[in-house]
Amino acid sequence: MSRSGAVIVHEDAEVLAEAVASRLINRLADVQAQRGEASIVLTGGRIAARVYQYVLESEIRSVVDWSKVDFWWGDERFLPSGDPERNETQARAAFLDRLLIDPERVHPVPASDVVDTPEEAAALYAAELETAAGGSGLPAFDLLLLGIGEDGHVASLFPGNPALDAEGSAVGVRNSPKPPPERVSLTLGAINAATAVWIIASGAGKSEAVDEALSKGELPAGRVQAAGHTRWLIDKDAAAHLKHLEF
């Protein structure tokens, strides 16, 4: 156990993606068994797209009533609706458009053809999040998925960027070191309010950031501490620098 949560290492990226998909389905099914509905925060990136494809193909996906799942996003590129670089667009193509979901339960971040600035988009998203939380506090998402960048960022919270220390639930991000420079992100507070956060990492390029986040509790990823449990679900390449930890 690291200071930032349990670490589970899988053989390679494909095994990782399939395992995360199975965990995701079971997590949502367990939550629905308790209260009839569930919420999940989606992430973007190549490994996430593989996870979503495995969810779609899973023989057990029907144990979840997908019409009673609320879908949110941890961050979004401030681009027009339908842009292929938007996380929403990627998730819809990967699996959402082929699941029996309730469109009213899908909560995309407002796009750049809807509002003029990432700050306006963040304000609208924050208002929707506040409604989900019952009008006060932060919503306690049942499952929140995160990737990690080679610089240790999560969602669109980059090292040294003012958004990392923003209050509230959503923040407009400018001057992102990764294109596009304008984005919208959940705040660290909103991420940590989740009941379960899973940080997914694949590839040797992520290994140094994974090690630093886990061993020192630094970088944005190292500051993730879910209200319930935090899990790092990674492959062997991403775990290459973790030889000093016990799994």
Disulfide bonds with the S-S distance in Angstrom:
none
